[in-house]
Amino acid sequence: MKLPCIMKPFIFLVMISLSILLFAKKMDSLLGSHNNCFICTKLNYNGYLTNWSISHFIAFAISGYLCPNNPYLLIFIGILWEIVEFVLEYNAKLNQDGFLCKRIMTNCNKESITKEEFWDHYLGYHNHELILFWCSGGLVGSLSDIVINTLGIYTGRYLARR
């Protein structure tokens, strides 16, 4: 039985997502994040393009290669992942004692922050000494990830059609 085209990248992206959720701390130290990255480019005061950006491009290029006929669905999946990252970050920062913070996050503090502090930092209004993990570039970083995902999808489509 042959899998429908969209199932291949969907299964691939689910496996990557589960790996990231299970091994976030180890993957963050491997990919370098903010402390040890080889392509850190500052987007704004609270965010950078990092090695994680490259991982987005590669994952979605492979997805676009696996199923070149459904780019819009793959873009939608990329947008959903950015929403998941935002929810993970929001919940972890406002509930420092929660499961996500204890089991997944690399930089949890003992005290929670206010909603206003989170939104000010995420939207780029104020430079609080706040380190974000899932959406490290704030809104600008999340939007750039969607653009990078889309570029990856179309790169994969191009390679698949050659």
C-alpha positions as CSV (number, residue, x, y, z in Angstrom):
1,M,0.0,0.0,0.0
2,K,1.4,3.4,-1.0
3,L,1.2,6.3,1.4
4,P,-0.6,9.4,0.1
5,C,1.9,12.1,-0.8
6,I,1.2,14.4,2.2
7,M,1.6,11.6,4.7
8,K,5.3,11.3,4.1
9,P,6.2,14.8,5.2
10,F,3.6,14.8,7.9
11,I,5.1,11.6,9.4
12,F,8.6,13.1,9.0
13,L,7.6,16.4,10.7
14,V,5.8,14.6,13.5
15,M,8.9,12.5,14.2
16,I,11.1,15.7,14.3
17,S,8.6,17.4,16.5
18,L,8.5,14.6,19.0
19,S,12.3,14.4,19.0
20,I,12.5,18.1,19.7
21,L,10.0,17.8,22.5
22,L,11.7,14.8,24.1
23,F,15.3,16.0,23.6
24,A,15.0,19.8,23.6
25,K,17.8,20.5,26.1
26,K,20.3,18.2,24.3
27,M,19.3,19.5,20.9
28,D,19.6,23.1,22.0
29,S,23.1,22.5,23.3
30,L,23.9,20.7,20.0
31,L,22.5,23.3,17.7
32,G,24.1,26.0,19.8
33,S,21.1,28.3,20.4
34,H,22.4,31.8,21.6
35,N,25.6,30.7,23.4
36,N,27.4,28.7,20.7
37,C,25.8,29.3,17.3
38,F,27.7,29.8,14.1
39,I,25.1,31.8,12.2
40,C,23.8,34.2,14.9
41,T,22.3,37.2,13.1
42,K,20.5,39.7,15.3
43,L,16.9,40.4,14.2
44,N,16.1,42.7,17.1
45,Y,17.2,43.0,20.7
46,N,15.5,39.8,21.8
47,G,16.0,37.5,18.9
48,Y,18.4,36.0,16.4
49,L,18.4,33.8,13.4
50,T,20.3,30.8,14.7
51,N,21.2,27.3,13.9
52,W,17.5,26.4,14.6
53,S,16.6,28.5,11.6
54,I,18.8,26.2,9.5
55,S,17.0,23.2,11.0
56,H,13.7,24.8,9.9
57,F,14.9,25.2,6.4
58,I,16.3,21.7,6.1
59,A,13.2,20.0,7.7
60,F,10.8,21.8,5.3
61,A,13.1,21.4,2.3
62,I,12.9,17.6,2.9
63,S,9.1,17.9,3.4
64,G,8.8,19.8,0.1
65,Y,10.9,17.2,-1.6
66,L,8.8,14.3,-0.2
67,C,5.5,15.9,-1.3
68,P,6.0,18.7,-3.9
69,N,2.3,18.8,-4.8
70,N,1.0,20.3,-1.5
71,P,3.1,23.4,-0.7
72,Y,0.2,25.2,0.9
73,L,-0.6,22.4,3.3
74,L,3.1,22.2,4.3
75,I,3.1,26.0,4.8
76,F,0.0,25.6,7.0
77,I,1.8,22.9,9.0
78,G,4.8,25.3,9.5
79,I,2.4,28.0,10.8
80,L,0.8,25.5,13.2
81,W,4.3,24.6,14.5
82,E,5.0,28.3,15.2
83,I,1.7,28.5,17.1
84,V,2.8,25.4,19.1
85,E,6.1,27.0,19.9
86,F,4.4,30.1,21.0
87,V,2.0,28.2,23.3
88,L,4.9,26.2,24.8
89,E,6.9,29.4,25.5
90,Y,3.9,31.3,26.9
91,N,2.9,28.5,29.2
92,A,6.5,27.9,30.4
93,K,7.2,31.6,31.1
94,L,4.0,32.2,33.0
95,N,4.1,28.9,34.8
96,Q,7.7,28.3,35.8
97,D,6.7,25.3,37.9
98,G,4.8,23.5,35.2
99,F,5.7,20.3,33.4
100,L,7.1,22.0,30.3
101,C,9.5,24.1,32.3
102,K,10.8,21.2,34.4
103,R,11.1,18.6,31.7
104,I,11.8,20.5,28.5
105,M,13.0,24.0,28.9
106,T,16.7,24.8,29.2
107,N,16.4,28.2,31.0
108,C,13.7,28.1,33.6
109,N,13.8,30.4,36.6
110,K,12.0,29.8,39.8
111,E,9.7,32.8,39.4
112,S,7.1,33.4,36.8
113,I,6.8,36.6,34.8
114,T,3.7,38.6,34.2
115,K,1.6,38.5,31.0
116,E,2.6,42.1,30.3
117,E,6.3,41.4,30.6
118,F,5.9,38.4,28.2
119,W,4.0,40.4,25.6
120,D,6.3,43.4,25.8
121,H,9.2,41.2,25.2
122,Y,7.6,39.0,22.5
123,L,6.3,41.9,20.6
124,G,9.6,43.8,20.9
125,Y,8.4,46.8,23.0
126,H,10.9,46.5,25.8
127,N,14.2,44.8,26.3
128,H,13.6,42.8,29.5
129,E,16.3,40.5,30.6
130,L,14.2,37.6,29.4
131,I,15.4,34.6,27.5
132,L,12.9,32.9,25.3
133,F,13.5,29.3,24.2
134,W,10.8,28.2,21.8
135,C,10.2,31.6,20.1
136,S,13.6,33.1,20.8
137,G,13.2,35.8,18.2
138,G,9.8,37.0,19.5
139,L,7.2,37.8,16.9
140,V,9.9,38.8,14.3
141,G,11.6,35.4,14.8
142,S,8.3,33.5,14.5
143,L,7.5,35.3,11.2
144,S,11.0,34.7,9.9
145,D,10.7,31.0,10.7
146,I,7.5,30.9,8.6
147,V,9.4,32.6,5.7
148,I,12.3,30.2,6.1
149,N,9.9,27.2,6.2
150,T,8.3,28.4,3.0
151,L,11.7,28.9,1.3
152,G,12.6,25.3,2.4
153,I,9.4,23.9,1.0
154,Y,9.9,25.6,-2.4
155,T,13.6,24.5,-2.5
156,G,12.5,20.9,-1.8
157,R,9.8,21.2,-4.5
158,Y,12.4,22.5,-7.0
159,L,14.7,19.6,-6.2
160,A,11.9,17.0,-6.5
161,R,10.8,18.3,-9.9
162,R,14.3,18.3,-11.4
